[in-house]
Amino acid sequence: MLDRELFETIMEDDDLADLGRCEGCNALAGLNLIARYMPKAGIEGADHDIIYSVDVDELLGSGLTEQDARKLRELNWMIYDDNYLACFV
């Protein structure tokens, strides 16, 4: 199981964020990835140019793999306010 420390390291790695690898909408691709672990989750909130999704600890507890964490970062997802995953749209 992926621990929080490694997940935070991955999510802070700006070299991984590469929207050029994403075909289509990076926000939707990230939500689809999250839904594989937490099928009832989705967008939990939104502001002008950002959406918020699941609690980080809940996602980690659902068995998120390191590979999928890296994919989320590639899709430009981030940890917001130390608790939630978020993505600029």
C-alpha positions in Angstrom: 0.0 0.0 0.0 1.2 3.5 -0.9 2.0 5.6 2.2 1.2 9.3 2.6 4.9 10.4 2.6 5.6 8.8 -0.8 2.3 10.1 -2.2 3.1 13.6 -1.2 6.6 13.3 -2.7 5.0 12.2 -6.0 2.4 14.9 -6.0 5.1 17.6 -5.4 7.2 16.4 -8.3 6.7 19.1 -11.0 8.8 17.0 -13.4 6.0 14.4 -13.5 3.2 16.9 -14.5 3.0 16.6 -18.3 -0.3 17.4 -19.9 1.2 16.6 -23.3 0.8 12.9 -22.5 -2.9 13.2 -21.9 -5.4 12.7 -24.7 -8.6 14.5 -23.8 -9.5 16.2 -20.5 -7.0 15.7 -17.7 -9.6 16.5 -15.1 -11.9 13.8 -16.3 -9.1 11.3 -16.8 -8.1 11.9 -13.1 -11.7 11.5 -11.9 -12.0 8.3 -13.8 -8.8 7.0 -12.2 -10.0 8.0 -8.7 -13.3 6.3 -9.4 -11.6 2.9 -9.9 -10.6 3.1 -6.2 -13.6 5.0 -4.9 -16.6 4.4 -7.2 -19.0 6.7 -5.3 -16.5 9.6 -5.3 -16.3 12.4 -7.8 -16.2 16.2 -7.7 -16.7 17.3 -4.1 -16.4 21.0 -4.7 -15.4 23.6 -7.2 -14.1 27.2 -7.4 -13.6 29.5 -10.4 -10.8 27.4 -12.0 -10.3 24.3 -9.8 -12.2 21.2 -8.8 -11.8 19.3 -5.6 -12.2 15.6 -5.2 -11.5 12.9 -2.6 -9.7 13.0 0.8 -6.1 11.9 0.3 -6.2 9.5 3.2 -9.4 7.9 2.0 -7.9 7.4 -1.4 -4.7 5.9 0.0 -6.8 3.6 2.2 -8.6 2.4 -0.9 -5.3 0.9 -2.2 -4.0 3.6 -4.7 -0.9 2.3 -6.3 2.3 4.2 -6.8 1.8 3.9 -10.6 -1.6 5.5 -10.4 -0.4 8.2 -8.1 2.2 9.1 -10.7 -0.5 9.1 -13.4 -2.6 11.5 -11.3 0.4 13.8 -11.1 1.1 13.5 -14.8 -2.5 14.7 -15.3 -1.7 17.8 -13.2 -3.6 16.7 -10.1 -2.3 18.0 -6.7 -2.9 17.9 -3.0 -4.9 20.9 -1.9 -4.9 22.2 1.6 -3.1 19.0 2.8 -6.3 17.0 2.6 -7.9 16.8 -0.8 -7.0 16.1 -4.4 -7.6 19.0 -6.7 -7.1 19.8 -10.4 -7.1 23.1 -12.3 -9.6 23.2 -15.1 
